[in-house]
Amino acid sequence: MAVDRADPTFTRPALRRGFALLTGFRRPLRWVLGLGLAAVLVAACTEGGGNRFATGLYRMAGSQRAPSMEVREHTVEFAVVPASRAMIHAPDAVLVLQRNLGSALEQRIVLANPTAMRGDNIIHIRAQTDASARLSEFNFEEITTRFGGLPAPFQRLTDGALLSGEDDLGSYVYARETIGTNTLCVLVLRRLTVGARPLPEGAQALDLMMRNCVQGSLEEALEPLSARALSVSGSAGEAVYSLSPHAAPRG
């Protein structure tokens, strides 16, 4: 049967039905979009929620971290603080630097470098919360990225080349590199949780990364991040080192 498109008895009711169907389809679509937007706004109401939501989106795009934390890492500067405000006992510290990232507090403890290896011997520390890190994971690439990359002579190190160690505070991973005849460099990464030792107020974990080059043994190179050095109190007869309240994350 041929249809006369000029016939008003066909075109007008058909158009009305078409508009009705389209309107009926658009209404639930608007509801879905509205609910989705509401979820986005609720997720972003707090810094932690916003970071977690944004981190999920950024993981889909190939990034591991929330954009707000990445911005702070690139814009917030370190300031010199007294050695007494170091988050760990570091009697050989040459300099202590600190910055507040809002949901995390970060320090760099510079140690003496008695070797010819370029760069500083340094301990990176970040007091983490669930808003600043995925506390259920300790990822090599993410940790090293947070701390500005790998120092010399470990620039080409991969997680597959890491060695494992364990002490009274738990497990850690490290790499070692012999330079010349009398220089040994180590790169150490570890995470300390509430169960291992008291943490700065508000923190749920301490992430640590150290590069230390020495003219000595492996034990001497590892010493600044050993259980003995990281324990809040020393051995019998030694002073008790408590964490400064100024080290607590703020924001």
Phi and psi restraints in degrees (value plus and minus 20) as a CYANA .aco file:
   2 ALA   PHI    -102.0   -62.0
   2 ALA   PSI     122.2   162.2
   3 VAL   PHI    -127.0   -87.0
   3 VAL   PSI     107.9   147.9
   4 ASP   PHI    -109.7   -69.7
   4 ASP   PSI      84.6   124.6
   5 ARG   PHI     -87.3   -47.3
   5 ARG   PSI     -35.1     4.9
   6 ALA   PHI    -104.5   -64.5
   6 ALA   PSI     -29.8    10.2
   7 ASP   PHI     -91.5   -51.5
   7 ASP   PSI      94.0   134.0
   8 PRO   PHI     -85.6   -45.6
   8 PRO   PSI     -42.1    -2.1
   9 THR   PHI     -88.8   -48.8
   9 THR   PSI     -39.2     0.8
  10 PHE   PHI    -116.7   -76.7
  10 PHE   PSI     -67.9   -27.9
  11 THR   PHI     -89.7   -49.7
  11 THR   PSI     -62.3   -22.3
  12 ARG   PHI     -89.8   -49.8
  12 ARG   PSI     -69.0   -29.0
  13 PRO   PHI     -82.4   -42.4
  13 PRO   PSI     -56.9   -16.9
  14 ALA   PHI     -83.6   -43.6
  14 ALA   PSI     -62.3   -22.3
  15 LEU   PHI     -84.5   -44.5
  15 LEU   PSI     -60.3   -20.3
  16 ARG   PHI     -81.9   -41.9
  16 ARG   PSI     -64.1   -24.1
  17 ARG   PHI     -83.7   -43.7
  17 ARG   PSI     -58.8   -18.8
  18 GLY   PHI     -82.8   -42.8
  18 GLY   PSI     -64.6   -24.6
  19 PHE   PHI     -85.2   -45.2
  19 PHE   PSI     -56.5   -16.5
  20 ALA   PHI     -84.1   -44.1
  20 ALA   PSI     -64.0   -24.0
  21 LEU   PHI     -82.9   -42.9
  21 LEU   PSI     -62.9   -22.9
  22 LEU   PHI     -84.2   -44.2
  22 LEU   PSI     -63.1   -23.1
  23 THR   PHI     -84.5   -44.5
  23 THR   PSI     -61.1   -21.1
  24 GLY   PHI     -84.5   -44.5
  24 GLY   PSI     -51.7   -11.7
  25 PHE   PHI     -95.1   -55.1
  25 PHE   PSI     -58.2   -18.2
  26 ARG   PHI     -91.5   -51.5
  26 ARG   PSI     -49.2    -9.2
  27 ARG   PHI     -83.3   -43.3
  27 ARG   PSI     -73.1   -33.1
  28 PRO   PHI     -83.7   -43.7
  28 PRO   PSI     -49.0    -9.0
  29 LEU   PHI     -84.1   -44.1
  29 LEU   PSI     -60.7   -20.7
  30 ARG   PHI     -84.6   -44.6
  30 ARG   PSI     -59.2   -19.2
  31 TRP   PHI     -80.5   -40.5
  31 TRP   PSI     -65.1   -25.1
  32 VAL   PHI     -81.6   -41.6
  32 VAL   PSI     -66.1   -26.1
  33 LEU   PHI     -84.0   -44.0
  33 LEU   PSI     -58.0   -18.0
  34 GLY   PHI     -85.0   -45.0
  34 GLY   PSI     -63.1   -23.1
  35 LEU   PHI     -83.1   -43.1
  35 LEU   PSI     -60.2   -20.2
  36 GLY   PHI     -82.9   -42.9
  36 GLY   PSI     -62.3   -22.3
  37 LEU   PHI     -85.4   -45.4
  37 LEU   PSI     -59.3   -19.3
  38 ALA   PHI     -82.0   -42.0
  38 ALA   PSI     -60.5   -20.5
  39 ALA   PHI     -83.1   -43.1
  39 ALA   PSI     -60.1   -20.1
  40 VAL   PHI     -81.9   -41.9
  40 VAL   PSI     -64.7   -24.7
  41 LEU   PHI     -86.2   -46.2
  41 LEU   PSI     -61.3   -21.3
  42 VAL   PHI     -83.0   -43.0
  42 VAL   PSI     -63.1   -23.1
  43 ALA   PHI     -83.6   -43.6
  43 ALA   PSI     -50.6   -10.6
  44 ALA   PHI    -113.2   -73.2
  44 ALA   PSI     -17.1    22.9
  45 CYS   PHI     -85.2   -45.2
  45 CYS   PSI     -51.4   -11.4
  46 THR   PHI    -134.6   -94.6
  46 THR   PSI     137.7   177.7
  47 GLU   PHI     -81.9   -41.9
  47 GLU   PSI     -63.8   -23.8
  48 GLY   PHI     -85.1   -45.1
  48 GLY   PSI     -64.4   -24.4
  49 GLY   PHI     -83.9   -43.9
  49 GLY   PSI     -62.3   -22.3
  50 GLY   PHI     -82.7   -42.7
  50 GLY   PSI     -61.3   -21.3
  51 ASN   PHI     -84.5   -44.5
  51 ASN   PSI     -62.8   -22.8
  52 ARG   PHI     -86.5   -46.5
  52 ARG   PSI     -61.7   -21.7
  53 PHE   PHI     -83.7   -43.7
  53 PHE   PSI     -67.5   -27.5
  54 ALA   PHI     -84.7   -44.7
  54 ALA   PSI     -56.4   -16.4
  55 THR   PHI     -82.5   -42.5
  55 THR   PSI     -58.8   -18.8
  56 GLY   PHI     -80.2   -40.2
  56 GLY   PSI     -62.9   -22.9
  57 LEU   PHI     -85.5   -45.5
  57 LEU   PSI     -60.9   -20.9
  58 TYR   PHI     -91.1   -51.1
  58 TYR   PSI     -48.4    -8.4
  59 ARG   PHI     -84.6   -44.6
  59 ARG   PSI     -57.0   -17.0
  60 MET   PHI     -83.3   -43.3
  60 MET   PSI     -48.8    -8.8
  61 ALA   PHI    -113.1   -73.1
  61 ALA   PSI     -16.3    23.7
  62 GLY   PHI      79.6   119.6
  62 GLY   PSI     -16.3    23.7
  63 SER   PHI    -122.9   -82.9
  63 SER   PSI     131.0   171.0
  64 GLN   PHI    -119.1   -79.1
  64 GLN   PSI     -36.2     3.8
  65 ARG   PHI    -143.2  -103.2
  65 ARG   PSI     136.7   176.7
  66 ALA   PHI     -87.6   -47.6
  66 ALA   PSI     124.8   164.8
  67 PRO   PHI     -83.1   -43.1
  67 PRO   PSI     -55.2   -15.2
  68 SER   PHI     -83.2   -43.2
  68 SER   PSI     -58.7   -18.7
  69 MET   PHI     -89.0   -49.0
  69 MET   PSI     -59.8   -19.8
  70 GLU   PHI     -81.7   -41.7
  70 GLU   PSI     -59.9   -19.9
  71 VAL   PHI     -83.5   -43.5
  71 VAL   PSI     -65.1   -25.1
  72 ARG   PHI     -84.2   -44.2
  72 ARG   PSI     -58.9   -18.9
  73 GLU   PHI     -81.5   -41.5
  73 GLU   PSI     -48.8    -8.8
  74 HIS   PHI    -114.4   -74.4
  74 HIS   PSI     -31.3     8.7
  75 THR   PHI    -139.4   -99.4
  75 THR   PSI     -50.6   -10.6
  76 VAL   PHI     -99.2   -59.2
  76 VAL   PSI     106.5   146.5
  77 GLU   PHI    -112.6   -72.6
  77 GLU   PSI     136.6   176.6
  78 PHE   PHI    -102.0   -62.0
  78 PHE   PSI     129.5   169.5
  79 ALA   PHI    -147.8  -107.8
  79 ALA   PSI     128.2   168.2
  80 VAL   PHI     -92.0   -52.0
  80 VAL   PSI     113.4   153.4
  81 VAL   PHI    -147.5  -107.5
  81 VAL   PSI     139.6   179.6
  82 PRO   PHI     -79.7   -39.7
  82 PRO   PSI     128.2   168.2
  83 ALA   PHI     -80.2   -40.2
  83 ALA   PSI     -45.4    -5.4
  84 SER   PHI     -86.2   -46.2
  84 SER   PSI     -34.4     5.6
  85 ARG   PHI    -115.6   -75.6
  85 ARG   PSI     -13.4    26.6
  86 ALA   PHI     -82.9   -42.9
  86 ALA   PSI     121.6   161.6
  87 MET   PHI     -97.1   -57.1
  87 MET   PSI     -32.4     7.6
  88 ILE   PHI    -150.6  -110.6
  88 ILE   PSI     142.1   182.1
  89 HIS   PHI     -93.4   -53.4
  89 HIS   PSI      95.2   135.2
  90 ALA   PHI    -157.3  -117.3
  90 ALA   PSI      57.4    97.4
  91 PRO   PHI     -85.1   -45.1
  91 PRO   PSI     -41.2    -1.2
  92 ASP   PHI    -117.4   -77.4
  92 ASP   PSI      -4.7    35.3
  93 ALA   PHI     -86.1   -46.1
  93 ALA   PSI     112.3   152.3
  94 VAL   PHI    -107.8   -67.8
  94 VAL   PSI     -54.1   -14.1
  95 LEU   PHI    -176.9  -136.9
  95 LEU   PSI     121.9   161.9
  96 VAL   PHI    -142.3  -102.3
  96 VAL   PSI     104.8   144.8
  97 LEU   PHI    -135.5   -95.5
  97 LEU   PSI     128.7   168.7
  98 GLN   PHI    -165.9  -125.9
  98 GLN   PSI     128.2   168.2
  99 ARG   PHI    -166.7  -126.7
  99 ARG   PSI     130.6   170.6
 100 ASN   PHI    -124.7   -84.7
 100 ASN   PSI      97.8   137.8
 101 LEU   PHI    -118.0   -78.0
 101 LEU   PSI      -6.3    33.7
 102 GLY   PHI      69.6   109.6
 102 GLY   PSI     -92.5   -52.5
 103 SER   PHI    -116.6   -76.6
 103 SER   PSI     -15.2    24.8
 104 ALA   PHI    -174.2  -134.2
 104 ALA   PSI     131.1   171.1
 105 LEU   PHI    -134.9   -94.9
 105 LEU   PSI     113.9   153.9
 106 GLU   PHI    -143.9  -103.9
 106 GLU   PSI     120.7   160.7
 107 GLN   PHI    -151.0  -111.0
 107 GLN   PSI     132.1   172.1
 108 ARG   PHI    -144.9  -104.9
 108 ARG   PSI     101.2   141.2
 109 ILE   PHI    -127.2   -87.2
 109 ILE   PSI      93.9   133.9
 110 VAL   PHI    -109.4   -69.4
 110 VAL   PSI     107.8   147.8
 111 LEU   PHI    -125.9   -85.9
 111 LEU   PSI     142.2   182.2
 112 ALA   PHI     -85.4   -45.4
 112 ALA   PSI     126.9   166.9
 113 ASN   PHI    -141.4  -101.4
 113 ASN   PSI      78.1   118.1
 114 PRO   PHI    -103.4   -63.4
 114 PRO   PSI     -13.8    26.2
 115 THR   PHI    -127.9   -87.9
 115 THR   PSI     155.8   195.8
 116 ALA   PHI    -108.5   -68.5
 116 ALA   PSI     -20.6    19.4
 117 MET   PHI     -85.9   -45.9
 117 MET   PSI     110.5   150.5
 118 ARG   PHI     -88.6   -48.6
 118 ARG   PSI     135.0   175.0
 119 GLY   PHI      70.3   110.3
 119 GLY   PSI     146.6   186.6
 120 ASP   PHI    -108.1   -68.1
 120 ASP   PSI     128.1   168.1
 121 ASN   PHI     -98.2   -58.2
 121 ASN   PSI     103.5   143.5
 122 ILE   PHI    -168.1  -128.1
 122 ILE   PSI     125.2   165.2
 123 ILE   PHI    -131.6   -91.6
 123 ILE   PSI     100.1   140.1
 124 HIS   PHI    -114.6   -74.6
 124 HIS   PSI     113.6   153.6
 125 ILE   PHI    -152.9  -112.9
 125 ILE   PSI     116.0   156.0
 126 ARG   PHI    -153.8  -113.8
 126 ARG   PSI     102.2   142.2
 127 ALA   PHI    -101.4   -61.4
 127 ALA   PSI      91.0   131.0
 128 GLN   PHI    -118.3   -78.3
 128 GLN   PSI     130.9   170.9
 129 THR   PHI    -144.8  -104.8
 129 THR   PSI     154.4   194.4
 130 ASP   PHI     -90.9   -50.9
 130 ASP   PSI     -30.2     9.8
 131 ALA   PHI    -108.4   -68.4
 131 ALA   PSI     -33.8     6.2
 132 SER   PHI    -129.9   -89.9
 132 SER   PSI     -35.3     4.7
 133 ALA   PHI    -175.0  -135.0
 133 ALA   PSI     138.6   178.6
 134 ARG   PHI    -105.2   -65.2
 134 ARG   PSI      77.9   117.9
 135 LEU   PHI     -88.8   -48.8
 135 LEU   PSI     -37.8     2.2
 136 SER   PHI    -101.7   -61.7
 136 SER   PSI     -28.4    11.6
 137 GLU   PHI    -147.2  -107.2
 137 GLU   PSI     127.4   167.4
 138 PHE   PHI    -149.8  -109.8
 138 PHE   PSI      69.5   109.5
 139 ASN   PHI    -116.2   -76.2
 139 ASN   PSI     107.3   147.3
 140 PHE   PHI     -77.4   -37.4
 140 PHE   PSI     -69.8   -29.8
 141 GLU   PHI     -85.2   -45.2
 141 GLU   PSI     -61.0   -21.0
 142 GLU   PHI     -87.9   -47.9
 142 GLU   PSI     -62.2   -22.2
 143 ILE   PHI     -83.4   -43.4
 143 ILE   PSI     -67.7   -27.7
 144 THR   PHI     -86.1   -46.1
 144 THR   PSI     -53.6   -13.6
 145 THR   PHI     -85.7   -45.7
 145 THR   PSI     -62.8   -22.8
 146 ARG   PHI     -76.7   -36.7
 146 ARG   PSI     -57.6   -17.6
 147 PHE   PHI    -114.0   -74.0
 147 PHE   PSI      -2.1    37.9
 148 GLY   PHI      69.0   109.0
 148 GLY   PSI      -5.2    34.8
 149 GLY   PHI      77.2   117.2
 149 GLY   PSI     159.5   199.5
 150 LEU   PHI    -109.9   -69.9
 150 LEU   PSI     115.6   155.6
 151 PRO   PHI    -104.4   -64.4
 151 PRO   PSI     145.3   185.3
 152 ALA   PHI     -86.5   -46.5
 152 ALA   PSI     122.2   162.2
 153 PRO   PHI    -119.6   -79.6
 153 PRO   PSI      14.1    54.1
 154 PHE   PHI    -130.6   -90.6
 154 PHE   PSI       1.0    41.0
 155 GLN   PHI     -79.1   -39.1
 155 GLN   PSI     -50.3   -10.3
 156 ARG   PHI    -120.7   -80.7
 156 ARG   PSI      -7.5    32.5
 157 LEU   PHI     -87.0   -47.0
 157 LEU   PSI     120.2   160.2
 158 THR   PHI    -138.9   -98.9
 158 THR   PSI     141.5   181.5
 159 ASP   PHI     -84.0   -44.0
 159 ASP   PSI     -44.3    -4.3
 160 GLY   PHI     -89.0   -49.0
 160 GLY   PSI     -37.1     2.9
 161 ALA   PHI    -115.5   -75.5
 161 ALA   PSI     -18.8    21.2
 162 LEU   PHI     -96.3   -56.3
 162 LEU   PSI     123.7   163.7
 163 LEU   PHI    -119.0   -79.0
 163 LEU   PSI     137.3   177.3
 164 SER   PHI    -132.9   -92.9
 164 SER   PSI     128.2   168.2
 165 GLY   PHI    -162.1  -122.1
 165 GLY   PSI     147.5   187.5
 166 GLU   PHI    -171.1  -131.1
 166 GLU   PSI     122.3   162.3
 167 ASP   PHI    -163.2  -123.2
 167 ASP   PSI    -185.1  -145.1
 168 ASP   PHI     -85.2   -45.2
 168 ASP   PSI     -39.1     0.9
 169 LEU   PHI    -116.2   -76.2
 169 LEU   PSI     -21.5    18.5
 170 GLY   PHI     103.3   143.3
 170 GLY   PSI    -180.3  -140.3
 171 SER   PHI    -116.4   -76.4
 171 SER   PSI     140.7   180.7
 172 TYR   PHI    -172.8  -132.8
 172 TYR   PSI     145.8   185.8
 173 VAL   PHI    -144.9  -104.9
 173 VAL   PSI     133.0   173.0
 174 TYR   PHI    -175.9  -135.9
 174 TYR   PSI     143.6   183.6
 175 ALA   PHI    -151.0  -111.0
 175 ALA   PSI     133.8   173.8
 176 ARG   PHI    -151.7  -111.7
 176 ARG   PSI     129.5   169.5
 177 GLU   PHI    -165.2  -125.2
 177 GLU   PSI     103.7   143.7
 178 THR   PHI    -112.0   -72.0
 178 THR   PSI     107.6   147.6
 179 ILE   PHI    -135.2   -95.2
 179 ILE   PSI      97.3   137.3
 180 GLY   PHI      46.9    86.9
 180 GLY   PSI    -163.7  -123.7
 181 THR   PHI    -122.7   -82.7
 181 THR   PSI     -37.0     3.0
 182 ASN   PHI    -159.2  -119.2
 182 ASN   PSI      -3.7    36.3
 183 THR   PHI    -139.3   -99.3
 183 THR   PSI     109.0   149.0
 184 LEU   PHI    -142.5  -102.5
 184 LEU   PSI     106.1   146.1
 185 CYS   PHI    -132.9   -92.9
 185 CYS   PSI     120.3   160.3
 186 VAL   PHI    -147.3  -107.3
 186 VAL   PSI     129.0   169.0
 187 LEU   PHI    -140.2  -100.2
 187 LEU   PSI     102.6   142.6
 188 VAL   PHI    -142.2  -102.2
 188 VAL   PSI     115.9   155.9
 189 LEU   PHI    -149.7  -109.7
 189 LEU   PSI     114.6   154.6
 190 ARG   PHI    -177.1  -137.1
 190 ARG   PSI     139.2   179.2
 191 ARG   PHI    -143.9  -103.9
 191 ARG   PSI     108.8   148.8
 192 LEU   PHI    -126.6   -86.6
 192 LEU   PSI     110.8   150.8
 193 THR   PHI    -129.8   -89.8
 193 THR   PSI     158.6   198.6
 194 VAL   PHI     -78.4   -38.4
 194 VAL   PSI     -53.7   -13.7
 195 GLY   PHI     -90.0   -50.0
 195 GLY   PSI     -39.7     0.3
 196 ALA   PHI    -105.3   -65.3
 196 ALA   PSI     -60.3   -20.3
 197 ARG   PHI    -188.2  -148.2
 197 ARG   PSI     141.3   181.3
 198 PRO   PHI     -81.4   -41.4
 198 PRO   PSI     122.0   162.0
 199 LEU   PHI    -134.1   -94.1
 199 LEU   PSI     143.1   183.1
 200 PRO   PHI     -75.2   -35.2
 200 PRO   PSI     127.4   167.4
 201 GLU   PHI     -75.1   -35.1
 201 GLU   PSI     110.4   150.4
 202 GLY   PHI      71.3   111.3
 202 GLY   PSI     -35.9     4.1
 203 ALA   PHI    -106.6   -66.6
 203 ALA   PSI     129.5   169.5
 204 GLN   PHI    -133.0   -93.0
 204 GLN   PSI     -30.4     9.6
 205 ALA   PHI    -184.2  -144.2
 205 ALA   PSI     133.7   173.7
 206 LEU   PHI    -133.7   -93.7
 206 LEU   PSI      98.8   138.8
 207 ASP   PHI    -116.5   -76.5
 207 ASP   PSI     112.2   152.2
 208 LEU   PHI    -150.9  -110.9
 208 LEU   PSI     120.6   160.6
 209 MET   PHI    -158.7  -118.7
 209 MET   PSI     111.4   151.4
 210 MET   PHI    -152.2  -112.2
 210 MET   PSI     115.1   155.1
 211 ARG   PHI    -130.5   -90.5
 211 ARG   PSI     105.6   145.6
 212 ASN   PHI    -159.9  -119.9
 212 ASN   PSI      98.4   138.4
 213 CYS   PHI    -129.1   -89.1
 213 CYS   PSI     108.6   148.6
 214 VAL   PHI    -154.7  -114.7
 214 VAL   PSI     144.1   184.1
 215 GLN   PHI    -124.8   -84.8
 215 GLN   PSI      56.9    96.9
 216 GLY   PHI    -194.8  -154.8
 216 GLY   PSI    -174.3  -134.3
 217 SER   PHI    -110.5   -70.5
 217 SER   PSI     151.6   191.6
 218 LEU   PHI     -82.6   -42.6
 218 LEU   PSI     -60.5   -20.5
 219 GLU   PHI     -81.0   -41.0
 219 GLU   PSI     -59.6   -19.6
 220 GLU   PHI     -86.8   -46.8
 220 GLU   PSI     -58.0   -18.0
 221 ALA   PHI     -88.0   -48.0
 221 ALA   PSI     -56.5   -16.5
 222 LEU   PHI    -101.4   -61.4
 222 LEU   PSI     -34.8     5.2
 223 GLU   PHI     -71.9   -31.9
 223 GLU   PSI     -64.9   -24.9
 224 PRO   PHI     -80.0   -40.0
 224 PRO   PSI     -42.3    -2.3
 225 LEU   PHI    -134.4   -94.4
 225 LEU   PSI       3.3    43.3
 226 SER   PHI     -99.3   -59.3
 226 SER   PSI     145.6   185.6
 227 ALA   PHI     -80.7   -40.7
 227 ALA   PSI     -57.1   -17.1
 228 ARG   PHI     -83.8   -43.8
 228 ARG   PSI     -62.4   -22.4
 229 ALA   PHI     -94.1   -54.1
 229 ALA   PSI     -52.4   -12.4
 230 LEU   PHI    -109.3   -69.3
 230 LEU   PSI     -30.9     9.1
 231 SER   PHI     -85.2   -45.2
 231 SER   PSI     124.1   164.1
 232 VAL   PHI     -84.2   -44.2
 232 VAL   PSI     -58.2   -18.2
 233 SER   PHI    -132.6   -92.6
 233 SER   PSI     128.4   168.4
 234 GLY   PHI    -101.6   -61.6
 234 GLY   PSI    -190.9  -150.9
 235 SER   PHI     -94.3   -54.3
 235 SER   PSI     154.8   194.8
 236 ALA   PHI     -74.3   -34.3
 236 ALA   PSI     114.4   154.4
 237 GLY   PHI      70.7   110.7
 237 GLY   PSI     -31.8     8.2
 238 GLU   PHI    -116.3   -76.3
 238 GLU   PSI     140.9   180.9
 239 ALA   PHI     -88.7   -48.7
 239 ALA   PSI     135.5   175.5
 240 VAL   PHI    -112.7   -72.7
 240 VAL   PSI     107.1   147.1
 241 TYR   PHI    -124.8   -84.8
 241 TYR   PSI      89.0   129.0
 242 SER   PHI    -119.9   -79.9
 242 SER   PSI     133.7   173.7
 243 LEU   PHI     -93.4   -53.4
 243 LEU   PSI     119.1   159.1
 244 SER   PHI     -89.5   -49.5
 244 SER   PSI     118.3   158.3
 245 PRO   PHI     -84.2   -44.2
 245 PRO   PSI     -39.9     0.1
 246 HIS   PHI     -88.7   -48.7
 246 HIS   PSI     -33.6     6.4
 247 ALA   PHI    -104.5   -64.5
 247 ALA   PSI     -21.6    18.4
 248 ALA   PHI     -91.4   -51.4
 248 ALA   PSI     117.4   157.4
 249 PRO   PHI     -80.5   -40.5
 249 PRO   PSI     120.7   160.7
 250 ARG   PHI    -143.9  -103.9
 250 ARG   PSI     139.7   179.7
